[in-house]
Amino acid sequence: MAARSHTPNYTTSTEAIRGTARVMPVAEIERWCEIVAAMQARTTNRKGRCLSVARVLELLVDHGVEAPDGLQKLAPDNLTASTLNRHMRRLGYDRDRMTREPAAVRYHAEHANDLWHFDMNPSDLKQLERPPPWVDLAREGNPTLMLFSAVDDRSGSFTRSTAACSARRSRPRCASCSRRWHPS
């Protein structure tokens, strides 16, 4: 008599259905999680308190909510607060992650020449023995040596560095407050 290999049938056991939605499709549960999270965000007061998931569910069953695609009303006994809390935590709609400040992310250009940084700095060389010929000596104040540079963000190529001399009165104005720019 030949031995038969036995493969267990998991289709009816609880191991096969653990973690899967049995009440409605996962996409629909995720849509309701978005609606609940939006309602909680809209009802947050100054102290940071908002409606509970159970209260939002009551409102959705009794009255519904007006969404861009029409009135959304949840059928009674379709979802429970614990089911929504579990899926909202999985999707990142829980209170900790919704109220947390986003992490600072540095921007890097994807391609060369997408972003250029221009910089203008006063030189450490404060006084010039002999001013260049383009400086108007009739103006008040001593000329300041400025360094101008342009750098590509992606490649980091330092394309140009130029020194120019400018008199104190010809410094650029600050665009936001109309005051003269003075380096610190």
Beta strands, then each sheet from edge to edge (+ up, - down):
strand 1: 65-67
strand 2: 70-72
strand 3: 116-122
strand 4: 144-152
strand 5: 158-166
sheet 1: 1+ 2-
sheet 2: 3+ 4- 5+
end
